Amino acid sequence: MPVSVLCLALSLPFWSIKYSGFFEPAGFLGRVGSITGNLAGFYIAGLVAVAAFAMERASLDDVIKTGKVSPDPSSSADRRFLTRREYVCYIFGYLTFCSLAFSILSVLATSIGQPIGKYIYGTTWLIFEHEVKVKSLARAISIFLIIAPLAHLLVTTGYGLYYLIEKIYEKTPKLKSKPGSDARITNLDTGID
């Protein structure tokens, strides 16, 4: 849901303003493409930092108890629970791939957007008894299809950062024994001594 709302919010100005510079090299797509190219370095740095956090950050090494995953999607036999550290590393690795792919997509779209627009200029289609300019329709669809991965990248970045910041300082509550008694301390979550 947040991705859809953000996608519509980012696409709406470019749909409503006729001569907005979306596909131009110095326009929105070219600038966002260079920013996402730089974000790849940030994601890699985040990935390295999470992987190298000291062991006293034991909450990152706790197991997520919500569901098992399979490292190999083709095999469901070796499903296991992930640790929080593994989960955040997967998120930042995925974001690195997405930002690099979006950078390449933006370079490609700014390179071929103008020639394709000139080729289809003036062509019209009859859709539901209404004459529609192909260039306008293709532009609107292209903007939406390019903004959708960008919105996904932004939402997933926010989620990954929130999860990392929230879970890095989370502590598992533990029972303490009364002074003078020899009762064992038990972890509340797992019941393991």
C-alpha positions, -999 to +999 in steps of 0.1 A: +000+000+000+027+026+008+045+018-025+013+024-044+005+057-027+041+069-031+041+058-068+009+078-075+022+108-056+055+109-076+038+102-109+010+127-106+030+159-113+045+144-144+011+133-157-005+167-150+022+190-162+025+187-200+061+197-206+077+184-174+113+173-179+110+136-169+130+119-196+155+146-204+191+139-193+190+168-169+154+160-159+139+141-130+149+106-142+185+115-150+190+131-116+173+103-097+193+078-116+226+094-105+214+095-069+204+058-069+238+050-084+254+067-053+230+050-030+245+016-040+276+026-022+256+036+009+238+002+008+271-017+005+285+003+035+254-005+055+257-042+045+293-043+057+285-024+089+257-048+098+278-078+090+307-065+111+287-052+142+304-065+173+290-095+191+280-075+221+251-065+199+236-099+206+201-088+197+211-088+161+220-124+164+187-134+178+165-156+157+134-142+141+106-165+153+080-155+127+087-179+099+112-201+082+128-192+049+148-212+024+182-198+012+177-217-020+142-209-034+141-240-055+144-263-025+120-262+004+138-290+023+163-269+042+140-242+055+153-224+087+148-193+108+169-163+100+187-142+125+181-105+125+216-099+112+210-121+082+176-105+075+191-070+075+220-082+054+195-096+029+176-063+028+207-042+022+220-067-005+186-065-022+186-027-021+221-026-036+209-047-065+178-026-069+197+007-069+222-005-095+194-018-117+175+014-114+206+035-123+210+014-155+173+016-162+174+054-159+204+057-182+186+035-208+153+054-205+169+089-208+189+076-238+160+061-258+131+082-245+136+112-268+141+091-300+111+069-293+090+101-285+099+116-319+091+083-337+056+080-323+048+118-323+015+125-340+003+088-340-032+083-326-053+053-316-090+050-312-097+037-277-134+033-266-144+057-294-119+084-281-089+095-301-058+091-278-024+103-287+000+074-285+028+096-273+008+108-243-004+073-234+031+058-238+046+087-217+021+082-188+026+044-188+064+048-189+064+073-161+044+049-139+065+019-148+097+038-139+084+054-108+071+021-094+106+006-087+118+040-073+089+040-049+096+004-039+133+013-034+124+042-011+099+023+010+122-007+014+151+016+023+129+032+050+119-002+063+154-016+063+168+015+082+139+014+107+144-023+113+181-019+118+178+010+141+150-006+161+165-040+165+201-030+172+192-017+206+164-041+215+172-063+245+155-096+254+141-094+289+154-119+314+143-130+348+166-123+377+168-145+407+163-132+442+195-123+461+208-153+480+188-179+461+204-203+436+175-202+411+185-204+374+181-175+351+158-184+322+153-166+289+116-155+287+113-159+249+127-194+244+127-211+279+163-221+273+187-218+302 
